[in-house]
């Protein structure tokens, strides 16, 4: 009998202890949570079109001896002899097609501009990994539920690339230099198609006074990438509904307005390949800080790991206005209208 009474006392004491813990765990007025977020369904529309000036190589003065000339597919420079007798060993070319054996000339090219049609494409390189935190409290009870408020902050780095090859037309200026009689440029006979001479004055030479020719429209391709590299900072404020489903489980839902800041750059790093065989590289960037706005809805499942500490996982839907990065002939529109964000982390009640 005494043993039964002892068992009942232990059971009652344990029940009272659990009840006390549950009451203590439920007796909070504030909460703070922090975790990681995984962003999906964020994409950008890239558009490029128009005429673009090219800061190509400097061809230098034509018809003048003792001057340096730089081209997209070669060079003619002053060697250590000072281009004695109007000849230089300090020259180079890149393609067999530049040599005209009948005329005994080398033709060099410099692209001055390119034009491409306005083409648009949508890109999405998700998922994106970021950081999220929220602070809130309760206002009143609604049966077993708590009605409260919450302020949240999220940080999400976003990097989206467009790697299309784009057709283009180049305005290509021609410059011609004479090759002495009996001299065949190295790389022609073995069809290797390129040569780079040095400044020593020793080796095959060409005449250093060139002449400017026509400017031709030459087809080609733009390769490389265009990239939107930004960070989205979002701020949320709204009412919450917290409901303990079980001693160990609870749900929390919230919704309200959201405000965001988009800060970052549009970057491009491209290689232009012309049908003549010459190549040139263009790169650059332009940036922006933009304000976006909209709303959010959030749902969390919490596991009570200890009286005032929870693990949580959830999903958030956020719709924000778009942000457009625009430069000469280039545009990227960041679409944030239907983003889904999966979150997980820890929550403290106090």
LINWO-V263517 format. One record per pair of residues at least 12 apart in sequence whose C-alpha atoms are under 7 Angstrom apart, sorted by sequence separation. I is the first residue (numbers start at 0). J is the second residue. If there is no record, write none. Layout:
BEGIN
((I:J) (I:J))
END
This chain:
BEGIN
((57:69) (58:70) (65:77) (77:89) (136:148) (239:251) (240:252) (269:281) (299:311) (300:312) (321:333) (322:334) (56:69) (57:70) (76:89) (135:148) (136:149) (239:252) (240:253) (268:281) (269:282) (299:312) (300:313) (321:334) (56:70) (75:89) (76:90) (135:149) (239:253) (268:282) (299:313) (321:335) (56:71) (75:90) (134:149) (135:150) (238:253) (267:282) (268:283) (298:313) (299:314) (320:335) (321:336) (65:81) (74:90) (75:91) (133:149) (134:150) (237:253) (238:254) (267:283) (298:314) (319:335) (320:336) (65:82) (74:91) (133:150) (134:151) (237:254) (238:255) (266:283) (267:284) (297:314) (298:315) (318:335) (319:336) (73:91) (74:92) (133:151) (237:255) (266:284) (297:315) (318:336) (73:92) (132:151) (133:152) (236:255) (237:256) (265:284) (266:285) (296:315) (297:316) (318:337) (72:92) (73:93) (132:152) (236:256) (264:284) (265:285) (296:316) (317:337) (318:338) (64:85) (72:93) (131:152) (132:153) (235:256) (236:257) (264:285) (265:286) (295:316) (296:317) (317:338) (131:153) (235:257) (264:286) (295:317) (316:338) (317:339) (130:153) (131:154) (234:257) (235:258) (263:286) (264:287) (294:317) (295:318) (316:339) (130:154) (233:257) (234:258) (263:287) (294:318) (315:339) (316:340) (129:154) (130:155) (233:258) (234:259) (262:287) (263:288) (293:318) (294:319) (315:340) (129:155) (179:205) (233:259) (262:288) (293:319) (314:340) (315:341) (128:155) (129:156) (178:205) (232:259) (233:260) (261:288) (262:289) (292:319) (293:320) (314:341) (127:155) (177:205) (178:206) (231:259) (232:260) (260:288) (261:289) (291:319) (292:320) (313:341) (314:342) (127:156) (177:206) (231:260) (232:261) (260:289) (261:290) (291:320) (313:342) (127:157) (176:206) (231:261) (260:290) (291:321) (312:342) (313:343) (176:207) (230:261) (231:262) (259:290) (260:291) (312:343) (176:208) (229:261) (230:262) (259:291) (311:343) (312:344) (176:209) (229:262) (230:263) (258:291) (259:292) (289:322) (311:344) (73:107) (175:209) (176:210) (229:263) (258:292) (310:344) (311:345) (72:107) (124:159) (174:209) (175:210) (228:263) (229:264) (257:292) (258:293) (310:345) (311:346) (72:108) (123:159) (174:210) (175:211) (228:264) (257:293) (309:345) (310:346) (70:107) (71:108) (122:159) (174:211) (227:264) (228:265) (256:293) (257:294) (287:324) (309:346) (70:108) (71:109) (122:160) (173:211) (174:212) (227:265) (256:294) (257:295) (308:346) (309:347) (70:109) (122:161) (173:212) (226:265) (227:266) (255:294) (256:295) (308:347) (172:212) (173:213) (226:266) (255:295) (307:347) (308:348) (172:213) (173:214) (225:266) (226:267) (254:295) (255:296) (285:326) (307:348) (172:214) (225:267) (254:296) (307:349) (171:214) (172:215) (224:267) (225:268) (253:296) (254:297) (170:214) (171:215) (224:268) (253:297) (170:215) (171:216) (223:268) (224:269) (252:297) (253:298) (170:216) (171:217) (223:269) (252:298) (169:216) (170:217) (222:269) (223:270) (251:298) (252:299) (168:216) (169:217) (221:269) (222:270) (251:299) (168:217) (169:218) (221:270) (222:271) (250:299) (251:300) (168:218) (169:219) (221:271) (250:300) (115:166) (167:218) (168:219) (220:271) (221:272) (249:300) (250:301) (115:167) (167:219) (220:272) (249:301) (56:109) (114:167) (115:168) (166:219) (167:220) (219:272) (220:273) (248:301) (249:302) (55:109) (113:167) (114:168) (166:220) (167:221) (219:273) (248:302) (55:110) (113:168) (114:169) (165:220) (166:221) (218:273) (219:274) (247:302) (248:303) (55:111) (113:169) (164:220) (165:221) (217:273) (218:274) (247:303) (53:110) (112:169) (113:170) (164:221) (165:222) (217:274) (53:111) (112:170) (164:222) (52:111) (53:112) (110:169) (111:170) (163:222) (265:324) (52:112) (110:170) (111:171) (51:112) (52:113) (110:171) (162:223) (50:112) (51:113) (109:171) (110:172) (162:224) (50:113) (51:114) (108:171) (109:172) (161:224) (162:225) (50:114) (108:172) (109:173) (160:224) (161:225) (49:114) (50:115) (108:173) (160:225) (161:226) (49:115) (107:173) (108:174) (160:226) (48:115) (49:116) (106:173) (107:174) (159:226) (160:227) (48:116) (49:117) (106:174) (107:175) (159:227) (48:117) (106:175) (158:227) (159:228) (47:117) (48:118) (105:175) (106:176) (158:228) (46:117) (47:118) (104:175) (105:176) (157:228) (158:229) (46:118) (47:119) (104:176) (105:177) (157:229) (46:119) (104:177) (105:178) (156:229) (157:230) (45:119) (46:120) (103:177) (104:178) (156:230) (44:119) (45:120) (103:178) (155:230) (156:231) (44:120) (45:121) (154:230) (155:231) (44:121) (154:231) (155:232) (43:121) (44:122) (154:232) (42:121) (43:122) (153:232) (154:233) (42:122) (43:123) (153:233) (42:123) (152:233) (153:234) (41:123) (152:234) (151:234) (152:235) (41:125) (151:235) (40:125) (150:235) (151:236) (39:125) (150:236) (38:125) (39:126) (149:236) (150:237) (38:126) (39:127) (149:237) (37:126) (38:127) (148:237) (149:238) (37:127) (38:128) (148:238) (149:239) (37:128) (147:238) (148:239) (36:128) (37:129) (95:187) (147:239) (36:129) (146:239) (147:240) (35:129) (36:130) (146:240) (35:130) (36:131) (95:190) (145:240) (146:241) (34:130) (35:131) (144:240) (145:241) (34:131) (95:192) (144:241) (145:242) (33:131) (34:132) (94:192) (144:242) (33:132) (93:192) (94:193) (143:242) (32:132) (33:133) (93:193) (32:133) (92:193) (93:194) (31:133) (32:134) (92:194) (31:134) (91:194) (92:195) (30:134) (31:135) (91:195) (30:135) (90:195) (91:196) (29:135) (30:136) (90:196) (29:136) (89:196) (28:136) (29:137) (88:196) (89:197) (28:137) (88:197) (89:198) (88:198) (88:200) (87:200) (88:201) (88:202) (88:203) (45:161) (88:204) (87:204) (88:205) (86:204) (87:205) (79:198) (86:205) (87:206) (78:198) (79:199) (80:200) (86:206) (87:207) (78:199) (79:200) (85:206) (86:207) (78:200) (85:207) (75:207) (64:207) (64:208) (63:208) (62:208) (61:208) (62:209) (61:209) (62:210) (61:210) (61:211) (94:276) (72:277) (71:277) (71:278) (71:279) (21:246) (49:328) (48:328) (47:328) (48:329) (24:306) (47:329) (23:306) (24:307) (46:329) (47:330) (46:330) (21:306) (45:330) (46:331) (20:306) (45:331) (44:331) (45:332) (43:331) (44:332) (43:332) (44:333) (43:333) (42:333) (43:334) (42:334) (41:334) (41:335) (40:337) (41:338) (40:338) (39:338) (40:339) (38:338) (39:339) (38:339) (39:340) (38:340) (37:340) (38:341) (36:340) (37:341) (36:341) (37:342) (36:342) (35:342) (36:343) (34:342) (35:343) (34:343) (35:344) (34:344) (33:344) (34:345) (33:345) (32:345) (33:346) (32:346) (31:346) (32:347) (30:346) (31:347) (30:347) (31:348) (30:348) (29:348) (30:349) (29:349) (27:348) (28:349) (27:349))
END
